[in-house]
Amino acid sequence: SDNVDPVIVGFQEQVSAVVVGVKAVIKRAIEEGTNMVLEGIHIVPGFIDSAYFENAFVVPLVITVKDEEIHRSHFYIREVETEGIRPFKKYRSNFGNIRKLGEYIENLSDKHNVSKISCYNLDVTVSLVLEEIIKKVITQNV
């Protein structure tokens, strides 16, 4: 199709490559009965078949940042926390594409019925994530 976005296509290729390692980590955790949290921009709804998790209890979530200024500030904070290893200027220059990828991931979360949590404040976001996990645990055990 002519309206294929090269940013999205490139991201899909990256996700497909990362998924190989993610599946190996998941498989090992299931075999060992280990609890874990997997997070990252390249762990995207729909790229791992849910059948892969049949022996695990999984709570998929997508954290969103609707406010562009709050989102932009995350990159500055990250630069300070990592002492420049993840430079703010690089993220700022690619911010439009980062937002585009966020929208793409949000659309996939809707398509695959994955809960989304809006991030405005870290403490509130952590509380909402825990609430979502507890809700899933309770409904699983009913």
N, C-alpha and C positions, 0 to 999 in steps of 0.2 A: 504494500500500500504506500502511496506517496506521502501520507501524513504520519509516517513513523518518525518518532522523535529520536535522534541519535543519542541524546542524554539518557533516555529511558532504555533504549536498546543496550547501550554500554553498561548501564546499571544492572539490567537483567543478566547480562553475561557475567558480571562480577558476582551477583547473587548465586548463579548456577555453579560457579567455581567454589564459592565459600560453602555452599550447601553440602558438598562432599565431606568436608571436615566436620561440619556441624552434625551431620548424620552419624559419623563415626563417634563423636563425643556422646551423642544421645544413646547410641547403641551400647556403648560401654557403661554409661550411667544406669541404663535399664538392667544390664547384666549384673552389675554390682549393687543394685538397689540404692543408688546414690541420689539424694535430692540435690537439685541445682537450679540456678537461674541462668538462663542464656539470654544475653542481650546484645544488640548491635544493629546498626542500620541495614546490614545485609541479611538479617534474619527476618524474612518477609512472608506474610500470609500467602499460602498457595504454592510455595516452592517445595514443600515437603508434604507428601501424601499423609493424611491423618492416620492411615493404616500403619504407618511406620511407628506410631506411638501406641499401638494396641496394648502393650504391657506397661504403660506408664500413665500417670495422672498428669495432664498437661493443662496449663492455664495460659493460653496465648493472649497477649495484650499488645496494643500499639499505643505508645505515648505520643501525643500530638502537641504542637505548640502553635496555637492559632495566631497569637500576637507576634507580629514580625519583629518588633523591637525587643521583646523578651527573648525571642529566638536568637536574634543577633547578639544579645548580651551573653548568651551561653558560650559562644565561641570566644569572646573576650575572656570570660572567666576561665575557660578551658586553657587558653594560652598562658594565663598567669599560673594556674595550678600545675601545668606541665612544663613550666619554665621555657616556653617557646617551642617545645617539641611539636605542638600542633598549632601553628601560627595563625593568628586572627586574620591577617591580611589575605592569606590563601582562601580562607572560608568566606571572607567578605567579598572577594572578587568572584566567587562562585555562588553567592547567596541565592541568586535567582534560580539556578539549577538545583540547589539544595531544597528550596521551597517546592519546586516542581516535583522532585523525587518524594518529598513528604506527602504531597497531594496524591501521587501515584500509589504510595503505600497505604494511605487512608482509604482510597478507592478499593484496593485489594482487601483491606480489613472489612469493609462493608460487604464485598462480594463473598467473602469466606466466613462471615458472621463472627469476626474477631472483635472483642470489645476494645473501644478506644477510650483513653483517658487523657483529658486536656491538662497540660502542665502550665501552671501559672506560678506555682510556688513549690519548692522541693518537698517541704514537709507535708503539704497537702497532697501532693502527687503520691508520695510514699504511702500515706494513709489510704488514699483511694485504691492504690494497687493492692495493698493488704486486704482492704474490704472486698475487692473483686475476687481475690484468691480464696478468702474465707467463704464467700457466697458460693463459689464453685465447689469447695470442699463439702459444705453443708448439703448442697443439692445433690452431689455425687453419693453421699452417704444416706440419703433418705430412701 
